[in-house]
Amino acid sequence: MAAVVTVNDVLDGHVGLDVECMDRIYLNGYVPNLQVGGQVVSFMTAHLGYPIPSPAIIEKMGTAFRKAVDRFAVDNMIPVVRFGKDDRKVEVMRPYLAHQARTGRSGVAAIGIAQEFQNVFASTQRTGNPVPWFSFFKADRRVTCFYFYVWDIDFGPAFIKICAYFPYPIKVWLNGHEYAKRQATHAGIGFTELSNGFGSCADPAALQAICDRLGSGAITVFFERWMSQLPLPLTDADRAAGYWWELSMRQVEISRTLVFDAPRHVRAFFEALVADNLDIGRPDSVELLFHGPRHLGRPVKLDCVPRTRIVTRGTEVTVNAFYKSSRIKQYLKDGRALRIETVINSPDDLRCHRRLVHLDELQARARAVNRRLLDTERVGQGCVLASPAFERIARPTLTEDGRRAPALRFGDP
């Protein structure tokens, strides 16, 4: 009978590369002092100098922004793509990004246009006043959004989405592994790629140092660089008056990738992991219990319904462990690596603030979650006595001084 492979068998001596890196980074951009109706009135009257705050002012600004985007596309010969309802935007834009990457220069690969629901300001006119007066409130409206897909020499493919309606919310998407690949290439460090990761590296320590450097500072530099080049609905005068975007974390994925010298080992480990932890009577679930975040020195109770589920697609298996609105994914990467990924959909789940300046703290806590999961699996596998141990217990043996020791019946204290 073949020996059962455990996590310890696989990890001890079979890992060729172990890298911790941020993966997908999805950010919100918002203007802090344009979030309530009174701030909108102040923006139009005290800052812009209009005697009456009116939705016509918002419409005028939006029209000017849309025209600026059109001119920017024409002047720079940038393709403009209108997204369909069911389009996968990244797939539509992939050829444009690849073309821009081949130039070796940073640039806007294409501009996507979509009609999407956004939380923007609507207005109502007050009655009974001698002059027209409007109140402003937030509401979900279907409006135009511009997707600026860029290829950045430091970050690779990315996009910045700008809503064309007041207060112009922004979304920013980046990929930490793509950043690490660009930086490793600049540093002359040889590597081979996995899909969205690394398969091997000539200098693993230098690669890990690159991944560790990616934080709020590098992302802020990227954001400011592109905001200085793209057409925007807010002007330099608005920024000087304090009306500018700040970034907060919408979704961040922190990964750990272990690449093995023999792919059969990682698959055997993964299958054993699932088999050893299956719930009785629930073949689509597993139970892996480990410490959650700590607060004030006490273990924190997990979500009232902690869930760990197995998702199977063909022969591939993914384990998802859910905690509040976030989760941990564990799966095989290209059949030769084990990927552990903490996906934070709300930084509050790990007791972190949302603003981008807190990214380093969030990354440290998420890396600790990834390590705890792997440590739990190390302890949880290979701890059952194998049949030779039972046989030794159930048979008489000789002590060191040559005297016979009686056998123990199974179950004896």
C-alpha positions as a printed Julia matrix, in Angstrom:
413×3 Matrix{Float64}:
   0.0    0.0     0.0
   1.38   3.44   -0.94
   2.41   5.68    1.93
   0.09   8.59    2.73
   1.68  11.93    1.85
   1.27  14.6     4.53
   1.83  18.33    4.43
   5.08  17.89    6.36
   6.36  15.37    3.8
   5.7   17.88    1.04
   7.0   21.03    2.72
  10.2   19.52    4.13
  12.68  19.48    1.27
  10.36  19.76   -1.73
   9.67  23.53   -1.9
  11.77  25.24   -4.56
  10.36  28.75   -4.11
   8.3   30.36   -1.34
   7.08  33.92   -2.06
   4.72  36.2    -0.13
   3.31  38.98   -2.29
   0.27  41.17   -2.74
  -1.83  39.99   -5.64
  -4.84  41.98   -6.85
  -5.28  45.45   -5.35
  -8.6   47.23   -5.86
  -8.93  50.76   -4.45
 -11.62  53.42   -4.09
 -10.84  57.06   -4.84
 -13.08  59.63   -3.17
 -13.04  63.35   -2.4
 -13.39  63.5     1.41
 -15.04  66.92    1.55
 -17.59  66.17   -1.18
 -19.55  63.45    0.59
 -22.67  65.21    1.92
 -25.1   67.71    0.45
 -23.86  70.69    2.47
 -20.33  70.18    1.14
 -21.66  70.24   -2.42
 -23.39  73.57   -1.77
 -20.19  74.97   -0.26
 -18.17  73.74   -3.28
 -20.45  75.59   -5.71
 -20.88  78.78   -3.72
 -17.79  79.38   -1.56
 -15.29  77.75   -3.94
 -16.67  78.22   -7.47
 -18.41  81.5    -6.62
 -21.9   80.73   -7.96
 -24.7   82.54   -6.11
 -27.09  79.59   -6.41
 -26.01  75.92   -6.14
 -27.64  74.22   -9.1
 -27.52  70.79  -10.8
 -26.8   72.74  -14.01
 -23.32  73.42  -12.62
 -22.75  69.68  -12.16
 -24.0   69.0   -15.69
 -21.65  71.66  -17.09
 -18.65  70.1   -15.33
 -19.59  66.6   -16.53
 -19.98  67.76  -20.13
 -16.57  69.45  -20.04
 -14.98  66.27  -18.67
 -16.52  64.06  -21.38
 -15.29  66.43  -24.09
 -11.81  66.42  -22.53
 -11.72  62.61  -22.67
 -12.72  62.7   -26.36
  -9.94  65.19  -27.15
  -7.4   63.17  -25.15
  -8.24  60.01  -27.12
  -8.03  61.78  -30.49
  -4.86  63.73  -29.74
  -3.02  60.63  -28.51
  -4.57  58.16  -31.0
  -5.9   55.98  -28.17
  -8.52  53.34  -29.07
 -11.94  53.87  -27.5
 -14.01  50.77  -26.69
 -17.66  50.71  -25.63
 -18.21  47.79  -23.3
 -21.22  45.54  -23.82
 -23.44  44.41  -21.0
 -21.86  40.95  -20.69
 -18.3   41.82  -21.68
 -15.42  40.72  -19.48
 -13.56  43.99  -19.54
 -10.12  42.56  -18.88
 -10.48  40.12  -21.79
 -11.64  42.87  -24.14
  -8.68  45.03  -23.16
  -6.03  42.3   -23.11
  -4.89  42.78  -26.77
  -4.57  46.55  -26.29
  -2.5   46.08  -23.11
  -0.28  43.53  -24.85
   0.32  45.97  -27.72
   1.28  48.76  -25.32
   3.56  46.4   -23.36
   5.48  45.55  -26.53
   6.45  49.21  -26.91
   8.29  49.05  -23.58
   6.86  52.46  -22.6
   4.23  53.55  -20.13
   1.03  54.66  -21.83
  -2.75  54.48  -22.02
  -3.5   51.31  -23.98
  -7.21  52.01  -24.51
 -10.19  53.83  -23.01
 -13.29  51.83  -22.15
 -16.73  53.41  -21.81
 -19.48  51.77  -19.77
 -22.88  52.72  -18.37
 -22.91  51.65  -14.71
 -24.77  52.36  -11.5
 -22.76  54.68   -9.26
 -23.47  56.4    -5.96
 -23.58  60.04   -7.07
 -25.36  63.25   -6.11
 -28.96  63.86   -7.16
 -30.95  66.99   -6.39
 -34.38  68.26   -5.5
 -35.63  71.84   -5.75
 -36.93  73.41   -2.59
 -40.36  75.01   -2.83
 -41.58  78.18   -1.19
 -38.35  80.14   -1.65
 -38.37  83.44   -3.56
 -35.36  82.22   -5.56
 -34.62  78.7    -6.86
 -32.72  76.61   -4.33
 -31.66  72.98   -4.5
 -30.87  70.24   -2.0
 -28.35  67.51   -2.85
 -28.33  63.89   -1.7
 -26.56  60.64   -2.62
 -28.39  58.14   -4.85
 -27.56  55.26   -7.2
 -27.8   56.42  -10.79
 -26.81  54.83  -14.11
 -24.07  57.1   -15.49
 -21.08  57.06  -17.83
 -17.78  55.68  -16.52
 -14.42  55.9   -18.28
 -11.93  53.05  -17.88
  -8.37  54.18  -18.6
  -6.44  50.94  -19.15
  -2.74  51.69  -18.79
   0.48  49.77  -19.09
   2.92  51.14  -16.53
   6.66  50.52  -16.71
   6.73  49.9   -12.92
   3.38  48.15  -12.39
   2.52  46.56  -15.73
  -1.21  46.39  -16.61
  -3.63  48.46  -14.53
  -6.72  50.61  -14.89
  -8.19  53.77  -13.39
 -11.96  54.14  -13.66
 -13.4   57.65  -13.35
 -17.13  58.26  -13.04
 -18.29  61.17  -15.2
 -20.81  62.44  -12.65
 -20.38  64.39   -9.41
 -18.57  63.74   -7.01
 -16.56  61.67   -9.54
 -15.76  58.47   -7.61
 -12.69  56.59   -8.84
 -11.61  52.94   -8.87
  -7.98  51.83   -9.23
  -6.89  48.26  -10.05
  -3.31  46.98   -9.78
  -1.55  43.62   -9.46
   1.28  43.05   -7.01
   2.77  40.11   -8.91
   2.97  42.19  -12.08
   4.74  44.9   -10.11
   7.24  42.33   -8.79
   7.88  41.02  -12.32
   8.59  44.53  -13.63
  10.93  45.29  -10.73
  12.76  41.96  -11.03
  13.25  42.61  -14.75
  14.64  46.11  -14.03
  17.03  44.6   -11.44
  18.23  41.89  -13.83
  16.89  39.04  -11.67
  16.11  35.95  -13.75
  12.76  34.24  -13.22
  10.16  32.06  -14.89
   6.46  32.83  -14.67
   3.4   31.07  -13.43
   0.06  32.51  -14.46
  -0.06  35.53  -12.15
   2.99  34.45  -10.17
   6.54  33.1   -10.22
   7.58  29.56  -11.12
  11.27  29.97  -10.26
  13.75  32.72   -9.46
  17.52  33.02   -9.59
  17.56  35.11   -6.4
  14.54  34.3    -4.16
  15.71  36.6    -1.35
  15.94  39.6    -3.7
  12.52  38.76   -5.14
  10.99  38.64   -1.66
  12.59  42.0    -0.86
  10.9   43.46   -3.96
   7.52  42.1    -2.84
   8.08  43.52    0.65
   8.74  47.01   -0.78
   5.33  47.22   -2.43
   3.24  49.34   -0.12
   1.13  52.48    0.1
   4.02  54.74   -0.95
   4.67  53.01   -4.29
   0.95  52.88   -5.08
   0.49  56.56   -4.24
   3.34  57.47   -6.62
   1.67  55.39   -9.36
  -1.69  57.09   -8.76
  -0.32  60.62   -8.73
   1.76  59.98  -11.85
  -1.27  58.93  -13.89
  -3.59  61.56  -12.42
  -1.17  64.16  -13.75
  -1.52  62.73  -17.28
  -5.2   61.77  -17.61
  -8.08  64.18  -18.28
  -9.9   64.84  -15.0
 -13.17  66.5   -13.93
 -11.4   68.38  -11.1
  -8.82  71.08  -11.82
  -5.58  72.25  -10.22
  -7.56  75.12   -8.67
  -9.93  72.58   -7.1
  -6.96  70.66   -5.7
  -5.39  73.82   -4.27
  -8.69  74.45   -2.44
  -8.6   70.95   -0.94
 -10.89  69.15   -3.37
  -8.94  66.09   -4.46
  -9.14  62.32   -4.29
  -7.88  60.1    -1.48
  -7.49  56.34   -1.84
  -9.0   53.66    0.35
  -8.86  49.87    0.15
 -11.84  48.18   -1.48
 -10.38  44.67   -1.94
  -6.83  43.43   -1.36
  -5.48  39.92   -1.95
  -2.38  38.86   -0.02
  -0.88  35.62   -1.3
   1.74  33.06   -0.42
   2.91  30.78   -3.23
   4.91  27.62   -2.63
   6.37  26.11   -5.81
   7.34  22.43   -5.57
  10.08  20.48   -7.27
   7.69  17.61   -8.02
   4.09  18.59   -8.86
   2.81  15.13   -7.85
   3.71  15.93   -4.23
   1.58  19.04   -4.0
  -1.43  17.29   -5.55
  -1.06  14.36   -3.17
  -0.86  16.73   -0.22
  -3.91  18.67   -1.35
  -5.98  15.52   -1.78
  -4.9   14.27    1.64
  -5.74  17.63    3.2
  -9.29  17.51    1.87
  -9.79  13.85    2.75
  -8.57  14.3     6.34
 -10.82  17.28    7.04
 -14.09  16.41    5.3
 -17.22  16.96    7.37
 -19.15  13.71    7.98
 -22.19  13.68    5.74
 -21.18  16.95    4.05
 -18.78  16.1     1.2
 -18.67  19.7    -0.04
 -17.28  21.09    3.23
 -14.16  20.76    5.33
 -13.32  21.96    8.82
  -9.99  23.64    9.47
  -9.98  25.41   12.83
  -7.28  27.94   13.64
  -6.96  31.16   15.62
  -8.58  34.2    14.1
  -7.42  37.79   14.69
  -6.67  38.71   18.27
  -7.96  41.77   20.08
  -6.86  42.81   23.54
  -5.07  39.49   24.01
  -8.22  37.35   23.69
  -9.17  35.01   20.84
 -11.85  36.61   18.71
 -14.99  34.61   18.0
 -15.33  33.77   14.31
 -18.37  34.66   12.26
 -21.54  33.2    13.74
 -21.61  30.71   10.86
 -17.97  29.91   10.0
 -17.83  28.21    6.62
 -15.12  26.31    4.81
 -16.16  24.98    1.42
 -14.58  22.95   -1.34
 -15.16  24.06   -4.91
 -14.34  21.53   -7.64
 -13.92  22.48  -11.29
 -12.98  19.43  -13.32
  -9.98  17.96  -11.52
  -9.05  21.22   -9.76
 -10.0   21.76   -6.13
 -10.24  25.05   -4.23
 -10.75  25.35   -0.49
 -12.45  28.57    0.66
 -12.48  29.51    4.35
 -14.84  32.4     5.06
 -14.5   34.96    7.86
 -17.04  37.78    7.97
 -16.96  39.35    4.47
 -13.44  38.11    3.69
 -12.03  34.67    2.91
  -8.93  32.53    2.52
  -8.48  30.63   -0.74
  -6.16  27.65   -1.1
  -5.66  25.97   -4.45
  -3.2   24.5    -6.92
  -1.51  27.02   -9.21
  -0.77  25.68  -12.69
  -0.55  22.17  -11.23
   2.82  22.76   -9.58
   2.4   25.33   -6.8
   0.26  25.75   -3.71
  -1.34  29.2    -3.51
  -2.74  30.5    -0.24
  -4.59  33.79   -0.61
  -6.29  35.95    1.99
  -8.89  38.07    0.2
  -9.86  41.09    2.31
 -13.15  42.58    1.15
 -13.34  44.82    4.21
 -10.2   45.87    6.14
 -12.42  46.09    9.23
 -12.44  42.26    9.27
  -8.75  42.36   10.26
  -9.25  45.44   12.44
  -7.52  47.81   10.03
  -8.65  51.2     8.77
  -9.57  51.53    5.1
  -7.34  54.38    3.97
  -4.41  53.37    1.79
  -1.85  54.52    4.37
  -2.83  51.47    6.44
  -1.99  49.0     3.66
   1.29  47.88    5.25
  -0.48  46.97    8.5
  -3.19  45.1     6.59
  -0.61  43.17    4.59
   1.26  42.11    7.74
  -1.94  40.79    9.33
  -3.02  38.96    6.18
   0.4   37.31    5.83
   0.04  36.13    9.42
  -3.32  34.57    8.52
  -1.71  32.7     5.61
   1.05  31.41    7.89
  -1.41  30.31   10.58
  -3.39  28.3     8.04
  -0.28  26.47    6.85
   0.91  25.9    10.45
  -2.49  24.44   11.32
  -2.27  22.04    8.39
   1.26  21.03    9.43
   0.02  20.14   12.91
  -3.19  18.55   11.69
  -1.65  16.01    9.35
   0.62  13.13   10.21
  -0.37  13.14   13.9
  -2.29   9.82   13.87
  -0.4    6.68   14.94
   0.35   4.49   11.94
  -0.25   0.72   12.03
   3.41  -0.19   12.93
   3.06   1.87   16.12
  -0.09   0.0    17.1
   1.66  -3.31   16.42
   4.59  -2.38   18.69
   2.22  -1.46   21.5
   0.2   -4.67   21.17
   3.27  -6.98   21.33
   5.68  -7.76   24.2
   9.04  -6.01   23.95
  12.44  -6.11   25.63
  13.65  -3.29   27.84
  17.2   -1.89   27.61
  18.4   -4.2    30.39
  17.02  -7.31   28.64
  13.81  -7.82   30.64
  10.55  -8.5    28.87
   7.88  -5.77   28.91
   4.3   -7.0    28.62
   2.03  -5.98   25.77
  -0.81  -3.45   26.12
  -4.29  -4.12   24.89
  -5.65  -1.4    22.6
  -7.56   1.03   24.8
  -5.63   0.35   28.01
  -4.74   3.55   29.9
